[in-house]
Amino acid sequence: MLSFFNLIGRINMSKQAKHWEKTRNLLFITLAIWFVFSIGIFFFGAEMEASSFRPFGYPLSYYMTCQGSLGIFVILIFWFANRQEKIDEEFGYTEREDD
């Protein structure tokens, strides 16, 4: 009887390990996207400085990259939450209550 419970424990650990693997991969993808839009895009913003229009004293390209990256961050939050919810539902760890 002890071996039966040991087998169930191994199946649960395997399920937890698969859940963690998918969650970790999603986290790394999200961090890579965050890095590109928080640091990487500003390297190219300085090269696009052809406009003489300077809102708030900054070049227009810098202003637009700042505003665009903030929009991407908001989209990234909702995308991450949606993908994580799908992963949780796949493995039975969802927090939603069915009415």
C-alpha positions in Angstrom: 0.0 0.0 0.0 2.9 2.3 0.7 4.1 2.0 -2.9 0.7 3.1 -4.2 0.9 6.4 -2.3 4.5 6.8 -3.4 3.5 6.4 -7.0 0.7 9.1 -6.5 3.3 11.4 -5.0 5.5 11.0 -8.0 2.7 11.7 -10.4 1.8 14.9 -8.5 5.5 15.9 -8.5 5.6 15.4 -12.2 2.5 17.5 -12.7 4.0 20.2 -10.5 7.3 20.1 -12.3 5.6 20.4 -15.7 3.6 23.4 -14.4 6.7 25.0 -13.1 8.5 24.4 -16.4 5.8 26.2 -18.4 5.5 29.0 -15.8 9.3 29.5 -15.9 9.3 29.6 -19.7 6.5 32.2 -19.7 8.4 34.2 -17.2 11.6 34.2 -19.3 9.7 35.2 -22.4 8.0 38.0 -20.5 11.3 39.3 -19.1 12.9 39.2 -22.6 10.0 41.3 -24.0 10.3 43.7 -21.0 14.0 44.1 -21.6 13.6 44.9 -25.3 11.0 47.6 -24.6 12.6 49.0 -21.4 16.2 49.2 -22.5 16.7 48.0 -26.0 14.3 50.3 -27.8 15.9 53.5 -26.3 19.2 52.7 -28.0 17.4 53.3 -31.4 15.4 56.3 -30.2 18.5 58.5 -30.1 19.2 57.7 -33.8 15.8 58.8 -34.9 16.3 62.4 -33.7 15.5 64.2 -36.9 12.6 66.3 -35.6 13.0 69.8 -34.3 9.7 69.4 -32.3 10.6 69.0 -28.7 7.6 68.3 -26.3 8.6 69.0 -22.7 12.1 69.7 -23.8 12.9 66.2 -25.0 13.3 65.0 -28.6 10.0 63.7 -30.1 11.6 60.3 -30.7 12.5 59.9 -27.0 9.0 61.0 -26.0 7.3 58.6 -28.4 9.5 55.6 -27.3 8.7 56.4 -23.6 5.0 56.5 -24.3 5.1 53.5 -26.5 7.0 51.4 -24.0 4.5 52.3 -21.3 1.7 51.0 -23.5 3.6 47.8 -24.2 4.0 47.3 -20.5 0.3 47.5 -19.9 -0.4 45.1 -22.7 2.4 42.8 -21.4 0.7 42.6 -18.0 -2.6 41.5 -19.4 -0.9 39.1 -21.8 1.1 37.5 -19.0 -1.9 37.2 -16.7 -4.0 35.6 -19.4 -1.2 33.1 -20.4 -0.6 32.2 -16.7 -4.3 31.6 -16.1 -4.3 29.2 -19.1 -1.3 27.3 -17.7 -2.9 27.1 -14.3 -6.2 25.8 -15.8 -4.3 23.2 -17.8 -2.8 21.7 -14.6 -5.7 22.2 -12.3 -4.3 25.1 -10.3 -6.9 27.7 -11.2 -8.2 30.2 -8.7 -11.5 30.9 -10.4 -14.7 29.7 -8.7 -17.4 28.2 -10.9 -20.8 29.6 -10.1 
